[in-house]
């Protein structure tokens, strides 16, 4: 299964609670922190909700 690397590039200050919760569920919360996850429909849906806050790349 493919993996995807997610890096936070924008701050969570003044963001809605649902976006903060999504970032926390992905394991992010600080600027320039990166995590890798398997590419599943659930993860891709989370990334779609916060695509303006993160950068993604395939591993």
C-alpha positions as CSV (number, residue, x, y, z in Angstrom):
1,X,0.0,0.0,0.0
2,X,1.2,3.5,-0.8
3,X,2.2,5.9,1.9
4,X,1.8,9.7,2.0
5,X,3.9,12.3,3.9
6,X,2.0,15.2,5.4
7,X,3.8,18.3,6.5
8,X,2.0,21.2,8.3
9,X,2.9,24.6,6.8
10,X,0.3,26.9,8.3
11,X,-0.6,27.7,11.9
12,X,-3.8,26.6,13.6
13,X,-4.4,29.9,15.2
14,X,-7.9,31.3,14.5
15,X,-9.0,28.0,12.7
16,X,-12.3,26.3,13.3
17,X,-12.4,23.5,15.9
18,X,-13.1,20.9,13.2
19,X,-9.9,21.8,11.4
20,X,-7.9,21.7,14.7
21,X,-9.4,18.3,15.5
22,X,-8.5,16.9,12.1
23,X,-4.9,18.0,12.4
24,X,-4.7,16.4,15.8
25,X,-6.2,13.2,14.5
26,X,-3.5,13.1,11.8
27,X,-0.8,13.6,14.4
28,X,0.1,17.2,13.6
29,X,0.0,20.3,15.7
30,X,3.2,22.2,15.2
31,X,4.6,24.1,12.2
32,X,6.9,22.0,9.9
33,X,6.1,18.8,11.6
34,X,5.7,15.8,9.3
35,X,4.0,12.5,9.6
36,X,3.4,9.6,7.2
37,X,0.3,7.6,6.8
38,X,-1.0,4.8,4.6
39,X,-3.0,6.2,1.7
40,X,-6.6,5.3,2.6
41,X,-9.9,7.0,1.7
42,X,-10.2,8.2,5.3
43,X,-6.8,9.9,5.3
44,X,-7.4,11.4,1.9
45,X,-10.7,12.9,3.1
46,X,-8.9,14.4,6.2
47,X,-6.3,15.9,3.9
48,X,-8.9,17.4,1.6
49,X,-10.5,19.2,4.6
50,X,-7.2,20.9,5.6
51,X,-5.3,21.0,2.3
52,X,-4.7,24.8,2.7
53,X,-2.8,24.0,5.9
54,X,-0.6,21.2,4.8
55,X,1.7,20.0,2.0
56,X,1.6,16.3,0.9
57,X,3.9,14.1,-1.0
58,X,3.9,10.5,-2.0
59,X,6.5,8.2,-0.5
